[in-house]
Amino acid sequence: MQIDTEIATLSIPQTVMIWVKTNMMDISGGVAVLILGFLLAGIISRTVSKALERSDRFDLLIGISYEDSMECAREELLAMARGDDRVLDDPDPVVFVSSLDESSVTMGLRVWCNMADYLAMSWDLTEQAKTRFDKAGISIPFPQREVTQRVVAA
């Protein structure tokens, strides 16, 4: 049996939440995840500054029209990522085709940032992608369905 354990803390003034997550794998490959949470009020005054220094991955998935250039979309997304100081240089930002959907080609942007920057950066990059695509003439299509009506002769 293999057991992996993670311990994470979240510090709020006067309160510290500690999570213990344990993954147990048995011989057949089944995994059981146990999560235990402990709330300690006013006892521990520990901060999570070290945890916030860790890096985290952000993936932005955005659909473009089949008529638009994937290469142009790739260039816009990479330029946007490289222009944001919160995006880490290592590993490099990457743009990829995530899927070919019914109404769009889904492009993915994968970047890494410090955990403290994650939320604000994700909002900003999402908004900037729309703005940049508008300026570059790249459309973000909405789902469409073609309906054919058959007339049956009596």
C-alpha positions as CSV (number, residue, x, y, z in Angstrom):
1,M,0.0,0.0,0.0
2,Q,1.3,3.5,-0.9
3,I,0.4,6.5,1.1
4,D,1.1,10.1,0.1
5,T,0.2,13.0,2.5
6,E,0.0,16.7,2.0
7,I,-0.5,19.3,4.7
8,A,-1.7,22.8,3.8
9,T,-2.5,25.8,6.1
10,L,-4.6,28.9,5.5
11,S,-4.1,31.8,7.9
12,I,-6.9,34.3,8.6
13,P,-6.5,36.8,11.4
14,Q,-7.2,35.0,14.7
15,T,-7.9,31.7,12.8
16,V,-5.8,29.0,11.2
17,M,-7.3,26.2,9.1
18,I,-5.1,23.1,8.6
19,W,-6.0,20.5,6.0
20,V,-4.4,17.1,5.9
21,K,-5.0,15.3,2.6
22,T,-4.0,11.6,2.4
23,N,-4.0,9.5,-0.8
24,M,-3.9,5.8,-0.2
25,M,-3.4,3.4,-3.1
26,D,-4.1,-0.3,-2.7
27,I,-2.6,-3.1,-4.8
28,S,-5.5,-3.0,-7.3
29,G,-4.8,0.6,-8.1
30,G,-7.8,2.0,-6.3
31,V,-7.3,5.4,-4.6
32,A,-9.0,6.6,-1.4
33,V,-8.6,10.3,-0.5
34,L,-9.1,11.3,3.1
35,I,-9.3,15.0,3.9
36,L,-9.2,16.1,7.5
37,G,-9.7,19.7,8.5
38,F,-8.8,21.2,11.9
39,L,-9.9,24.7,12.9
40,L,-7.7,26.3,15.6
41,A,-8.9,29.8,16.7
42,G,-6.5,32.2,18.3
43,I,-3.9,29.5,19.2
44,I,-1.6,29.5,16.2
45,S,-0.5,32.7,14.6
46,R,1.2,31.2,11.5
47,T,1.1,32.8,8.1
48,V,1.1,31.3,4.7
49,S,3.8,33.6,3.2
50,K,5.9,30.6,2.1
51,A,2.9,28.9,0.5
52,L,2.1,32.1,-1.5
53,E,5.7,32.1,-2.9
54,R,4.9,28.8,-4.7
55,S,4.1,29.0,-8.4
56,D,0.9,27.8,-9.9
57,R,-0.3,27.0,-13.4
58,F,-3.1,29.0,-15.2
59,D,-4.8,27.8,-18.3
60,L,-6.9,30.1,-20.4
61,L,-9.1,28.3,-22.9
62,I,-10.7,30.6,-25.5
63,G,-12.6,29.7,-28.7
64,I,-11.9,31.3,-32.0
65,S,-13.8,31.0,-35.3
66,Y,-12.8,28.4,-37.8
67,E,-12.4,31.2,-40.3
68,D,-9.8,33.0,-38.1
69,S,-6.1,32.4,-38.1
70,M,-4.8,30.1,-35.4
71,E,-1.3,31.5,-35.9
72,C,-2.6,35.1,-35.3
73,A,-4.4,34.0,-32.2
74,R,-1.2,32.2,-31.0
75,E,0.9,35.4,-31.5
76,E,-1.7,37.6,-29.7
77,L,-1.9,35.3,-26.7
78,L,1.9,34.9,-26.4
79,A,2.5,38.6,-26.7
80,M,-0.1,39.2,-24.0
81,A,1.5,36.7,-21.7
82,R,5.0,38.0,-22.2
83,G,3.8,41.5,-21.6
84,D,2.5,40.7,-18.1
85,D,5.1,40.9,-15.3
86,R,3.2,38.4,-13.2
87,V,3.7,35.6,-15.7
88,L,6.9,33.7,-14.9
89,D,9.6,33.1,-17.5
90,D,10.2,29.5,-16.4
91,P,8.5,27.5,-17.7
92,D,7.8,29.5,-20.8
93,P,4.2,30.4,-21.7
94,V,2.8,28.1,-24.3
95,V,-0.2,28.4,-26.7
96,F,-1.8,25.2,-28.1
97,V,-4.9,24.0,-29.9
98,S,-6.9,22.4,-27.1
99,S,-9.9,21.1,-29.1
100,L,-11.8,21.4,-32.4
101,D,-15.4,22.1,-31.2
102,E,-18.7,22.3,-33.1
103,S,-18.6,26.1,-33.4
104,S,-15.0,27.0,-32.6
105,V,-11.3,26.1,-32.4
106,T,-10.4,26.2,-28.7
107,M,-7.0,27.8,-28.1
108,G,-5.2,27.3,-24.8
109,L,-2.7,29.6,-23.1
110,R,-0.7,28.0,-20.3
111,V,1.3,30.3,-18.0
112,W,2.9,30.0,-14.5
113,C,2.6,32.7,-11.9
114,N,3.2,33.1,-8.1
115,M,0.2,31.9,-6.2
116,A,-0.3,35.4,-4.7
117,D,-0.9,36.8,-8.2
118,Y,-3.1,34.0,-9.5
119,L,-6.6,35.4,-9.2
120,A,-5.9,39.0,-10.3
121,M,-3.7,37.7,-13.2
122,S,-6.3,35.2,-14.4
123,W,-9.0,37.9,-14.5
124,D,-6.7,40.4,-16.3
125,L,-5.5,37.9,-18.9
126,T,-9.0,36.8,-19.7
127,E,-10.2,40.4,-20.3
128,Q,-7.0,41.2,-22.2
129,A,-7.5,38.2,-24.5
130,K,-11.0,39.4,-25.5
131,T,-9.7,43.0,-26.1
132,R,-6.7,41.9,-28.1
133,F,-8.8,39.5,-30.2
134,D,-11.3,42.3,-30.9
135,K,-8.5,44.6,-32.1
136,A,-6.9,41.8,-34.2
137,G,-10.2,40.9,-35.8
138,I,-10.3,37.5,-34.3
139,S,-13.9,36.5,-33.4
140,I,-15.0,34.5,-30.5
141,P,-18.1,32.7,-31.8
142,F,-21.1,31.7,-29.9
143,P,-22.5,28.2,-30.3
144,Q,-24.5,27.8,-33.5
145,R,-26.7,25.0,-34.8
146,E,-27.9,24.5,-38.3
147,V,-31.5,23.3,-38.6
148,T,-32.9,21.7,-41.7
149,Q,-36.7,21.4,-42.1
150,R,-38.0,18.5,-44.2
151,V,-41.4,18.8,-45.8
152,V,-43.1,15.4,-46.3
153,A,-45.5,15.2,-49.2
154,A,-48.9,13.9,-48.4
